[in-house]
Amino acid sequence: MIGVVNKFFVTSIFMWAAPVAILYGFNHKLLPGSTQLSPESMTLWSGILAVISVNVVIGLYIYLAMKEPSDKHEPDPKFLADAKASMNQLRPGEADRSKQE
């Protein structure tokens, strides 16, 4: 469980930091080729790359979640027992319907 929460926090930080770093790099002409762009093109490309970076981070998080072993997570036995007991309980009025059929 701790590993899942850590992955969530790390990807959340990257979802915030990657677009800000890209925008900062374009605005301060730190990225190669950004010095030759007009201000309108620089704004357009920095925005497009920032959005793409967020989508890449989301895709990476989905990939990591899919690789998480499913057999490692076992449901709580008390929760399962309570769920089965609640499924077997008759609701008010259900007995009347079964007698009519």
Biopython code that builds the backbone (N, CA, C, O; Angstrom):
import numpy as np
from Bio.PDB.StructureBuilder import StructureBuilder

atoms = [
    (1, "MET", "N", (0.820, -1.190, 0.000)),
    (1, "MET", "CA", (0.000, 0.000, 0.000)),
    (1, "MET", "C", (0.864, 1.254, 0.000)),
    (1, "MET", "O", (0.535, 2.234, -0.669)),
    (2, "ILE", "N", (1.951, 1.231, 0.735)),
    (2, "ILE", "CA", (2.833, 2.395, 0.806)),
    (2, "ILE", "C", (3.446, 2.680, -0.559)),
    (2, "ILE", "O", (3.610, 3.840, -0.938)),
    (3, "GLY", "N", (3.786, 1.624, -1.299)),
    (3, "GLY", "CA", (4.370, 1.810, -2.630)),
    (3, "GLY", "C", (3.414, 2.497, -3.582)),
    (3, "GLY", "O", (3.831, 3.325, -4.392)),
    (4, "VAL", "N", (2.131, 2.161, -3.493)),
    (4, "VAL", "CA", (1.126, 2.772, -4.351)),
    (4, "VAL", "C", (0.981, 4.254, -4.023)),
    (4, "VAL", "O", (0.891, 5.089, -4.923)),
    (5, "VAL", "N", (0.959, 4.574, -2.749)),
    (5, "VAL", "CA", (0.823, 5.974, -2.336)),
    (5, "VAL", "C", (2.061, 6.762, -2.756)),
    (5, "VAL", "O", (1.945, 7.905, -3.199)),
    (6, "ASN", "N", (3.239, 6.165, -2.621)),
    (6, "ASN", "CA", (4.462, 6.842, -3.050)),
    (6, "ASN", "C", (4.443, 7.118, -4.550)),
    (6, "ASN", "O", (4.821, 8.205, -4.987)),
    (7, "LYS", "N", (4.005, 6.138, -5.340)),
    (7, "LYS", "CA", (3.917, 6.340, -6.791)),
    (7, "LYS", "C", (2.947, 7.466, -7.113)),
    (7, "LYS", "O", (3.200, 8.276, -8.006)),
    (8, "PHE", "N", (1.847, 7.516, -6.393)),
    (8, "PHE", "CA", (0.864, 8.569, -6.623)),
    (8, "PHE", "C", (1.457, 9.946, -6.333)),
    (8, "PHE", "O", (1.293, 10.872, -7.127)),
    (9, "PHE", "N", (2.144, 10.083, -5.200)),
    (9, "PHE", "CA", (2.725, 11.378, -4.847)),
    (9, "PHE", "C", (3.832, 11.789, -5.812)),
    (9, "PHE", "O", (3.924, 12.957, -6.188)),
    (10, "VAL", "N", (4.666, 10.844, -6.211)),
    (10, "VAL", "CA", (5.750, 11.171, -7.151)),
    (10, "VAL", "C", (5.179, 11.618, -8.493)),
    (10, "VAL", "O", (5.632, 12.615, -9.055)),
    (11, "THR", "N", (4.198, 10.897, -9.009)),
    (11, "THR", "CA", (3.618, 11.306, -10.291)),
    (11, "THR", "C", (2.847, 12.614, -10.149)),
    (11, "THR", "O", (2.816, 13.406, -11.092)),
    (12, "SER", "N", (2.233, 12.861, -9.013)),
    (12, "SER", "CA", (1.558, 14.144, -8.794)),
    (12, "SER", "C", (2.547, 15.296, -8.820)),
    (12, "SER", "O", (2.260, 16.354, -9.379)),
    (13, "ILE", "N", (3.698, 15.094, -8.222)),
    (13, "ILE", "CA", (4.731, 16.131, -8.238)),
    (13, "ILE", "C", (5.225, 16.362, -9.669)),
    (13, "ILE", "O", (5.403, 17.507, -10.085)),
    (14, "PHE", "N", (5.447, 15.280, -10.423)),
    (14, "PHE", "CA", (5.886, 15.432, -11.803)),
    (14, "PHE", "C", (4.820, 16.085, -12.673)),
    (14, "PHE", "O", (5.149, 16.825, -13.601)),
    (15, "MET", "N", (3.546, 15.822, -12.387)),
    (15, "MET", "CA", (2.477, 16.454, -13.156)),
    (15, "MET", "C", (2.456, 17.963, -12.929)),
    (15, "MET", "O", (1.974, 18.710, -13.780)),
    (16, "TRP", "N", (2.961, 18.403, -11.820)),
    (16, "TRP", "CA", (3.050, 19.833, -11.554)),
    (16, "TRP", "C", (4.381, 20.401, -12.041)),
    (16, "TRP", "O", (4.418, 21.479, -12.634)),
    (17, "ALA", "N", (5.464, 19.686, -11.794)),
    (17, "ALA", "CA", (6.796, 20.218, -12.055)),
    (17, "ALA", "C", (7.177, 20.204, -13.539)),
    (17, "ALA", "O", (7.826, 21.138, -14.009)),
    (18, "ALA", "N", (6.791, 19.181, -14.274)),
    (18, "ALA", "CA", (7.199, 19.083, -15.682)),
    (18, "ALA", "C", (6.672, 20.252, -16.522)),
    (18, "ALA", "O", (7.460, 20.875, -17.233)),
    (19, "PRO", "N", (5.378, 20.575, -16.470)),
    (19, "PRO", "CA", (4.923, 21.710, -17.267)),
    (19, "PRO", "C", (5.523, 23.039, -16.822)),
    (19, "PRO", "O", (5.816, 23.897, -17.654)),
    (20, "VAL", "N", (5.706, 23.215, -15.518)),
    (20, "VAL", "CA", (6.306, 24.468, -15.030)),
    (20, "VAL", "C", (7.749, 24.577, -15.522)),
    (20, "VAL", "O", (8.185, 25.657, -15.921)),
    (21, "ALA", "N", (8.491, 23.470, -15.498)),
    (21, "ALA", "CA", (9.874, 23.484, -15.984)),
    (21, "ALA", "C", (9.922, 23.785, -17.475)),
    (21, "ALA", "O", (10.792, 24.529, -17.929)),
    (22, "ILE", "N", (9.006, 23.221, -18.234)),
    (22, "ILE", "CA", (8.970, 23.493, -19.674)),
    (22, "ILE", "C", (8.645, 24.957, -19.940)),
    (22, "ILE", "O", (9.305, 25.599, -20.757)),
    (23, "LEU", "N", (7.648, 25.484, -19.269)),
    (23, "LEU", "CA", (7.293, 26.892, -19.452)),
    (23, "LEU", "C", (8.443, 27.808, -19.024)),
    (23, "LEU", "O", (8.731, 28.796, -19.699)),
    (24, "TYR", "N", (9.091, 27.488, -17.919)),
    (24, "TYR", "CA", (10.227, 28.273, -17.437)),
    (24, "TYR", "C", (11.367, 28.227, -18.455)),
    (24, "TYR", "O", (11.979, 29.249, -18.764)),
    (25, "GLY", "N", (11.642, 27.027, -18.970)),
    (25, "GLY", "CA", (12.720, 26.873, -19.949)),
    (25, "GLY", "C", (12.470, 27.659, -21.222)),
    (25, "GLY", "O", (13.399, 28.246, -21.777)),
    (26, "PHE", "N", (11.240, 27.682, -21.690)),
    (26, "PHE", "CA", (10.922, 28.455, -22.885)),
    (26, "PHE", "C", (10.984, 29.957, -22.603)),
    (26, "PHE", "O", (11.542, 30.708, -23.402)),
    (27, "ASN", "N", (10.428, 30.398, -21.494)),
    (27, "ASN", "CA", (10.391, 31.827, -21.200)),
    (27, "ASN", "C", (11.770, 32.418, -20.942)),
    (27, "ASN", "O", (12.006, 33.594, -21.218)),
    (28, "HIS", "N", (12.682, 31.603, -20.410)),
    (28, "HIS", "CA", (14.033, 32.096, -20.137)),
    (28, "HIS", "C", (15.040, 31.625, -21.178)),
    (28, "HIS", "O", (16.250, 31.727, -20.978)),
    (29, "LYS", "N", (14.527, 31.108, -22.291)),
    (29, "LYS", "CA", (15.352, 30.682, -23.434)),
    (29, "LYS", "C", (16.459, 29.704, -23.017)),
    (29, "LYS", "O", (17.606, 29.822, -23.448)),
    (30, "LEU", "N", (16.090, 28.743, -22.175)),
    (30, "LEU", "CA", (17.048, 27.730, -21.726)),
    (30, "LEU", "C", (17.029, 26.489, -22.614)),
    (30, "LEU", "O", (17.994, 25.724, -22.638)),
    (31, "LEU", "N", (15.941, 26.291, -23.338)),
    (31, "LEU", "CA", (15.822, 25.113, -24.184)),
    (31, "LEU", "C", (16.408, 25.393, -25.562)),
    (31, "LEU", "O", (16.261, 26.499, -26.081)),
    (32, "PRO", "N", (17.074, 24.404, -26.163)),
    (32, "PRO", "CA", (17.675, 24.630, -27.473)),
    (32, "PRO", "C", (16.602, 24.939, -28.527)),
    (32, "PRO", "O", (15.559, 24.288, -28.583)),
    (33, "GLY", "N", (16.880, 25.929, -29.341)),
    (33, "GLY", "CA", (15.959, 26.311, -30.408)),
    (33, "GLY", "C", (14.926, 27.327, -29.991)),
    (33, "GLY", "O", (14.247, 27.891, -30.849)),
    (34, "SER", "N", (14.782, 27.583, -28.707)),
    (34, "SER", "CA", (13.756, 28.525, -28.266)),
    (34, "SER", "C", (14.164, 29.975, -28.506)),
    (34, "SER", "O", (13.313, 30.865, -28.482)),
    (35, "THR", "N", (15.447, 30.226, -28.737)),
    (35, "THR", "CA", (15.889, 31.597, -28.988)),
    (35, "THR", "C", (15.492, 32.072, -30.375)),
    (35, "THR", "O", (15.420, 33.278, -30.612)),
    (36, "GLN", "N", (15.233, 31.156, -31.293)),
    (36, "GLN", "CA", (14.918, 31.526, -32.669)),
    (36, "GLN", "C", (13.423, 31.686, -32.907)),
    (36, "GLN", "O", (13.018, 32.060, -34.007)),
    (37, "LEU", "N", (12.600, 31.415, -31.913)),
    (37, "LEU", "CA", (11.148, 31.482, -32.080)),
    (37, "LEU", "C", (10.633, 32.882, -31.778)),
    (37, "LEU", "O", (11.192, 33.615, -30.963)),
    (38, "SER", "N", (9.539, 33.227, -32.469)),
    (38, "SER", "CA", (8.862, 34.481, -32.146)),
    (38, "SER", "C", (8.134, 34.307, -30.815)),
    (38, "SER", "O", (7.902, 33.175, -30.391)),
    (39, "PRO", "N", (7.771, 35.394, -30.150)),
    (39, "PRO", "CA", (7.071, 35.258, -28.859)),
    (39, "PRO", "C", (5.763, 34.469, -28.966)),
    (39, "PRO", "O", (5.416, 33.713, -28.058)),
    (40, "GLU", "N", (5.035, 34.646, -30.083)),
    (40, "GLU", "CA", (3.781, 33.897, -30.254)),
    (40, "GLU", "C", (4.049, 32.404, -30.413)),
    (40, "GLU", "O", (3.349, 31.576, -29.829)),
    (41, "SER", "N", (5.067, 32.065, -31.207)),
    (41, "SER", "CA", (5.412, 30.652, -31.398)),
    (41, "SER", "C", (5.939, 30.039, -30.111)),
    (41, "SER", "O", (5.655, 28.882, -29.800)),
    (42, "MET", "N", (6.711, 30.823, -29.365)),
    (42, "MET", "CA", (7.255, 30.316, -28.110)),
    (42, "MET", "C", (6.126, 29.997, -27.131)),
    (42, "MET", "O", (6.166, 28.973, -26.449)),
    (43, "THR", "N", (5.127, 30.864, -27.060)),
    (43, "THR", "CA", (3.975, 30.622, -26.183)),
    (43, "THR", "C", (3.217, 29.385, -26.627)),
    (43, "THR", "O", (2.831, 28.549, -25.810)),
    (44, "LEU", "N", (3.009, 29.281, -27.932)),
    (44, "LEU", "CA", (2.265, 28.132, -28.469)),
    (44, "LEU", "C", (2.997, 26.823, -28.199)),
    (44, "LEU", "O", (2.404, 25.874, -27.688)),
    (45, "TRP", "N", (4.277, 26.770, -28.540)),
    (45, "TRP", "CA", (5.023, 25.520, -28.365)),
    (45, "TRP", "C", (5.239, 25.163, -26.896)),
    (45, "TRP", "O", (5.218, 23.986, -26.536)),
    (46, "SER", "N", (5.445, 26.157, -26.057)),
    (46, "SER", "CA", (5.622, 25.843, -24.635)),
    (46, "SER", "C", (4.327, 25.285, -24.056)),
    (46, "SER", "O", (4.367, 24.361, -23.244)),
    (47, "GLY", "N", (3.187, 25.827, -24.457)),
    (47, "GLY", "CA", (1.902, 25.300, -23.983)),
    (47, "GLY", "C", (1.641, 23.893, -24.475)),
    (47, "GLY", "O", (1.198, 23.034, -23.713)),
    (48, "ILE", "N", (1.916, 23.653, -25.755)),
    (48, "ILE", "CA", (1.711, 22.307, -26.319)),
    (48, "ILE", "C", (2.600, 21.290, -25.618)),
    (48, "ILE", "O", (2.139, 20.214, -25.238)),
    (49, "LEU", "N", (3.869, 21.628, -25.446)),
    (49, "LEU", "CA", (4.787, 20.695, -24.782)),
    (49, "LEU", "C", (4.448, 20.488, -23.313)),
    (49, "LEU", "O", (4.657, 19.398, -22.782)),
    (50, "ALA", "N", (3.931, 21.509, -22.653)),
    (50, "ALA", "CA", (3.522, 21.358, -21.254)),
    (50, "ALA", "C", (2.348, 20.396, -21.143)),
    (50, "ALA", "O", (2.316, 19.552, -20.248)),
    (51, "VAL", "N", (1.381, 20.522, -22.052)),
    (51, "VAL", "CA", (0.226, 19.616, -22.036)),
    (51, "VAL", "C", (0.669, 18.189, -22.354)),
    (51, "VAL", "O", (0.206, 17.239, -21.722)),
    (52, "ILE", "N", (1.558, 18.039, -23.325)),
    (52, "ILE", "CA", (2.058, 16.703, -23.676)),
    (52, "ILE", "C", (2.804, 16.090, -22.499)),
    (52, "ILE", "O", (2.686, 14.892, -22.244)),
    (53, "SER", "N", (3.578, 16.914, -21.774)),
    (53, "SER", "CA", (4.320, 16.371, -20.632)),
    (53, "SER", "C", (3.377, 15.843, -19.551)),
    (53, "SER", "O", (3.662, 14.816, -18.934)),
    (54, "VAL", "N", (2.270, 16.527, -19.315)),
    (54, "VAL", "CA", (1.295, 16.045, -18.327)),
    (54, "VAL", "C", (0.696, 14.722, -18.792)),
    (54, "VAL", "O", (0.520, 13.803, -17.992)),
    (55, "ASN", "N", (0.381, 14.624, -20.084)),
    (55, "ASN", "CA", (-0.179, 13.382, -20.604)),
    (55, "ASN", "C", (0.823, 12.237, -20.531)),
    (55, "ASN", "O", (0.433, 11.095, -20.288)),
    (56, "VAL", "N", (2.092, 12.516, -20.733)),
    (56, "VAL", "CA", (3.119, 11.480, -20.604)),
    (56, "VAL", "C", (3.212, 10.998, -19.162)),
    (56, "VAL", "O", (3.342, 9.799, -18.917)),
    (57, "VAL", "N", (3.146, 11.910, -18.216)),
    (57, "VAL", "CA", (3.194, 11.528, -16.795)),
    (57, "VAL", "C", (1.968, 10.692, -16.433)),
    (57, "VAL", "O", (2.089, 9.701, -15.713)),
    (58, "ILE", "N", (0.792, 11.079, -16.922)),
    (58, "ILE", "CA", (-0.424, 10.288, -16.659)),
    (58, "ILE", "C", (-0.291, 8.894, -17.259)),
    (58, "ILE", "O", (-0.650, 7.904, -16.623)),
    (59, "GLY", "N", (0.226, 8.817, -18.489)),
    (59, "GLY", "CA", (0.442, 7.515, -19.123)),
    (59, "GLY", "C", (1.422, 6.661, -18.344)),
    (59, "GLY", "O", (1.222, 5.454, -18.204)),
    (60, "LEU", "N", (2.475, 7.273, -17.838)),
    (60, "LEU", "CA", (3.450, 6.542, -17.029)),
    (60, "LEU", "C", (2.805, 6.022, -15.746)),
    (60, "LEU", "O", (3.069, 4.894, -15.327)),
    (61, "TYR", "N", (1.959, 6.844, -15.122)),
    (61, "TYR", "CA", (1.276, 6.406, -13.904)),
    (61, "TYR", "C", (0.342, 5.233, -14.192)),
    (61, "TYR", "O", (0.277, 4.282, -13.413)),
    (62, "ILE", "N", (-0.369, 5.297, -15.295)),
    (62, "ILE", "CA", (-1.260, 4.190, -15.672)),
    (62, "ILE", "C", (-0.444, 2.927, -15.927)),
    (62, "ILE", "O", (-0.839, 1.838, -15.511)),
    (63, "TYR", "N", (0.684, 3.066, -16.606)),
    (63, "TYR", "CA", (1.549, 1.915, -16.866)),
    (63, "TYR", "C", (2.044, 1.294, -15.560)),
    (63, "TYR", "O", (2.022, 0.074, -15.399)),
    (64, "LEU", "N", (2.489, 2.137, -14.633)),
    (64, "LEU", "CA", (2.954, 1.624, -13.344)),
    (64, "LEU", "C", (1.819, 0.961, -12.557)),
    (64, "LEU", "O", (2.034, -0.038, -11.871)),
    (65, "ALA", "N", (0.625, 1.519, -12.659)),
    (65, "ALA", "CA", (-0.520, 0.923, -11.960)),
    (65, "ALA", "C", (-0.882, -0.428, -12.561)),
    (65, "ALA", "O", (-1.262, -1.348, -11.836)),
    (66, "MET", "N", (-0.769, -0.553, -13.866)),
    (66, "MET", "CA", (-1.088, -1.830, -14.514)),
    (66, "MET", "C", (-0.048, -2.899, -14.187)),
    (66, "MET", "O", (-0.377, -4.085, -14.153)),
    (67, "LYS", "N", (1.191, -2.501, -13.949)),
    (67, "LYS", "CA", (2.238, -3.459, -13.606)),
    (67, "LYS", "C", (2.189, -3.889, -12.149)),
    (67, "LYS", "O", (2.865, -4.842, -11.762)),
    (68, "GLU", "N", (1.402, -3.201, -11.342)),
    (68, "GLU", "CA", (1.277, -3.543, -9.919)),
    (68, "GLU", "C", (0.694, -4.956, -9.809)),
    (68, "GLU", "O", (-0.353, -5.226, -10.397)),
    (69, "PRO", "N", (1.341, -5.857, -9.076)),
    (69, "PRO", "CA", (0.824, -7.228, -8.982)),
    (69, "PRO", "C", (-0.527, -7.267, -8.272)),
    (69, "PRO", "O", (-0.685, -6.713, -7.183)),
    (70, "SER", "N", (-1.488, -7.921, -8.895)),
    (70, "SER", "CA", (-2.835, -7.970, -8.316)),
    (70, "SER", "C", (-2.942, -9.013, -7.209)),
    (70, "SER", "O", (-3.813, -8.901, -6.346)),
    (71, "ASP", "N", (-2.073, -10.029, -7.214)),
    (71, "ASP", "CA", (-2.156, -11.054, -6.175)),
    (71, "ASP", "C", (-1.604, -10.557, -4.846)),
    (71, "ASP", "O", (-1.821, -11.186, -3.810)),
    (72, "LYS", "N", (-0.899, -9.446, -4.867)),
    (72, "LYS", "CA", (-0.326, -8.897, -3.644)),
    (72, "LYS", "C", (-1.402, -8.278, -2.750)),
    (72, "LYS", "O", (-1.220, -8.192, -1.536)),
    (73, "HIS", "N", (-2.497, -7.856, -3.329)),
    (73, "HIS", "CA", (-3.547, -7.180, -2.585)),
    (73, "HIS", "C", (-4.662, -8.171, -2.265)),
    (73, "HIS", "O", (-5.395, -8.601, -3.155)),
    (74, "GLU", "N", (-4.781, -8.518, -1.026)),
    (74, "GLU", "CA", (-5.824, -9.433, -0.566)),
    (74, "GLU", "C", (-6.893, -8.639, 0.172)),
    (74, "GLU", "O", (-6.563, -7.782, 0.992)),
    (75, "PRO", "N", (-8.165, -8.907, -0.103)),
    (75, "PRO", "CA", (-9.216, -8.181, 0.607)),
    (75, "PRO", "C", (-9.265, -8.581, 2.074)),
    (75, "PRO", "O", (-8.859, -9.679, 2.452)),
    (76, "ASP", "N", (-9.766, -7.676, 2.879)),
    (76, "ASP", "CA", (-9.890, -7.896, 4.308)),
    (76, "ASP", "C", (-10.946, -8.981, 4.552)),
    (76, "ASP", "O", (-12.071, -8.851, 4.068)),
    (77, "PRO", "N", (-10.610, -10.054, 5.294)),
    (77, "PRO", "CA", (-11.574, -11.137, 5.514)),
    (77, "PRO", "C", (-12.840, -10.677, 6.244)),
    (77, "PRO", "O", (-13.932, -11.157, 5.942)),
    (78, "LYS", "N", (-12.708, -9.765, 7.187)),
    (78, "LYS", "CA", (-13.889, -9.270, 7.909)),
    (78, "LYS", "C", (-14.804, -8.509, 6.950)),
    (78, "LYS", "O", (-16.026, -8.634, 7.026)),
    (79, "PHE", "N", (-14.219, -7.727, 6.056)),
    (79, "PHE", "CA", (-15.016, -6.997, 5.080)),
    (79, "PHE", "C", (-15.763, -7.967, 4.175)),
    (79, "PHE", "O", (-16.944, -7.765, 3.892)),
    (80, "LEU", "N", (-15.088, -9.018, 3.719)),
    (80, "LEU", "CA", (-15.742, -10.015, 2.863)),
    (80, "LEU", "C", (-16.887, -10.713, 3.586)),
    (80, "LEU", "O", (-17.958, -10.917, 3.015)),
    (81, "ALA", "N", (-16.654, -11.078, 4.844)),
    (81, "ALA", "CA", (-17.704, -11.748, 5.615)),
    (81, "ALA", "C", (-18.908, -10.832, 5.803)),
    (81, "ALA", "O", (-20.049, -11.271, 5.663)),
    (82, "ASP", "N", (-18.662, -9.566, 6.117)),
    (82, "ASP", "CA", (-19.767, -8.616, 6.278)),
    (82, "ASP", "C", (-20.510, -8.392, 4.967)),
    (82, "ASP", "O", (-21.735, -8.263, 4.954)),
    (83, "ALA", "N", (-19.765, -8.346, 3.863)),
    (83, "ALA", "CA", (-20.404, -8.146, 2.562)),
    (83, "ALA", "C", (-21.279, -9.342, 2.198)),
    (83, "ALA", "O", (-22.393, -9.167, 1.705)),
    (84, "LYS", "N", (-20.786, -10.549, 2.437)),
    (84, "LYS", "CA", (-21.588, -11.747, 2.136)),
    (84, "LYS", "C", (-22.823, -11.813, 3.022)),
    (84, "LYS", "O", (-23.900, -12.191, 2.561)),
    (85, "ALA", "N", (-22.673, -11.448, 4.290)),
    (85, "ALA", "CA", (-23.820, -11.460, 5.206)),
    (85, "ALA", "C", (-24.860, -10.441, 4.780)),
    (85, "ALA", "O", (-26.058, -10.714, 4.860)),
    (86, "SER", "N", (-24.430, -9.284, 4.333)),
    (86, "SER", "CA", (-25.404, -8.277, 3.904)),
    (86, "SER", "C", (-26.089, -8.680, 2.610)),
    (86, "SER", "O", (-27.240, -8.305, 2.385)),
    (87, "MET", "N", (-25.415, -9.429, 1.760)),
    (87, "MET", "CA", (-26.030, -9.905, 0.519)),
    (87, "MET", "C", (-27.089, -10.973, 0.804)),
    (87, "MET", "O", (-28.068, -11.088, 0.066)),
    (88, "ASN", "N", (-26.896, -11.750, 1.866)),
    (88, "ASN", "CA", (-27.817, -12.832, 2.189)),
    (88, "ASN", "C", (-29.023, -12.365, 2.995)),
    (88, "ASN", "O", (-30.005, -13.098, 3.113)),
    (89, "GLN", "N", (-28.966, -11.160, 3.551)),
    (89, "GLN", "CA", (-30.092, -10.645, 4.321)),
    (89, "GLN", "C", (-31.232, -10.272, 3.389)),
    (89, "GLN", "O", (-31.013, -9.737, 2.303)),
    (90, "LEU", "N", (-32.448, -10.561, 3.826)),
    (90, "LEU", "CA", (-33.616, -10.149, 3.066)),
    (90, "LEU", "C", (-33.946, -8.700, 3.383)),
    (90, "LEU", "O", (-33.888, -8.269, 4.535)),
    (91, "ARG", "N", (-34.285, -7.973, 2.359)),
    (91, "ARG", "CA", (-34.715, -6.595, 2.555)),
    (91, "ARG", "C", (-36.197, -6.601, 2.903)),
    (91, "ARG", "O", (-36.898, -7.554, 2.560)),
    (92, "PRO", "N", (-36.695, -5.563, 3.576)),
    (92, "PRO", "CA", (-38.131, -5.506, 3.886)),
    (92, "PRO", "C", (-38.958, -5.526, 2.598)),
    (92, "PRO", "O", (-38.708, -4.749, 1.676)),
    (93, "GLY", "N", (-39.925, -6.406, 2.549)),
    (93, "GLY", "CA", (-40.790, -6.513, 1.379)),
    (93, "GLY", "C", (-40.348, -7.561, 0.386)),
    (93, "GLY", "O", (-41.127, -7.904, -0.504)),
    (94, "GLU", "N", (-39.130, -8.096, 0.487)),
    (94, "GLU", "CA", (-38.670, -9.105, -0.455)),
    (94, "GLU", "C", (-39.368, -10.437, -0.222)),
    (94, "GLU", "O", (-39.634, -11.162, -1.181)),
    (95, "ALA", "N", (-39.668, -10.773, 1.005)),
    (95, "ALA", "CA", (-40.331, -12.042, 1.296)),
    (95, "ALA", "C", (-41.733, -12.053, 0.685)),
    (95, "ALA", "O", (-42.193, -13.094, 0.217)),
    (96, "ASP", "N", (-42.414, -10.907, 0.686)),
    (96, "ASP", "CA", (-43.757, -10.827, 0.110)),
    (96, "ASP", "C", (-43.719, -11.078, -1.393)),
    (96, "ASP", "O", (-44.598, -11.752, -1.929)),
    (97, "ARG", "N", (-42.741, -10.559, -2.058)),
    (97, "ARG", "CA", (-42.646, -10.735, -3.520)),
    (97, "ARG", "C", (-42.355, -12.185, -3.869)),
    (97, "ARG", "O", (-42.889, -12.700, -4.852)),
    (98, "SER", "N", (-41.509, -12.860, -3.072)),
    (98, "SER", "CA", (-41.179, -14.248, -3.398)),
    (98, "SER", "C", (-42.386, -15.166, -3.182)),
    (98, "SER", "O", (-42.507, -16.195, -3.848)),
    (99, "LYS", "N", (-43.287, -14.799, -2.247)),
    (99, "LYS", "CA", (-44.462, -15.610, -2.023)),
    (99, "LYS", "C", (-45.481, -15.428, -3.155)),
    (99, "LYS", "O", (-46.217, -16.360, -3.480)),
    (100, "GLN", "N", (-45.527, -14.253, -3.745)),
    (100, "GLN", "CA", (-46.491, -13.979, -4.807)),
    (100, "GLN", "C", (-46.113, -14.680, -6.090)),
    (100, "GLN", "O", (-46.997, -14.986, -6.890)),
    (101, "GLU", "N", (-44.865, -14.943, -6.320)),
    (101, "GLU", "CA", (-44.431, -15.562, -7.563)),
    (101, "GLU", "C", (-44.637, -17.011, -7.493)),
    (101, "GLU", "O", (-44.332, -17.725, -8.449)),
]
sb = StructureBuilder()
sb.init_structure("model")
sb.init_model(0)
sb.init_chain("A")
sb.init_seg("    ")
for serial, (resi, resn, name, xyz) in enumerate(atoms, 1):
    if name == "N":
        sb.init_residue(resn, " ", resi, " ")
    sb.init_atom(name, np.array(xyz, "f"), 0.0, 1.0, " ", f" {name:<3s}", serial, name[0])
structure = sb.get_structure()
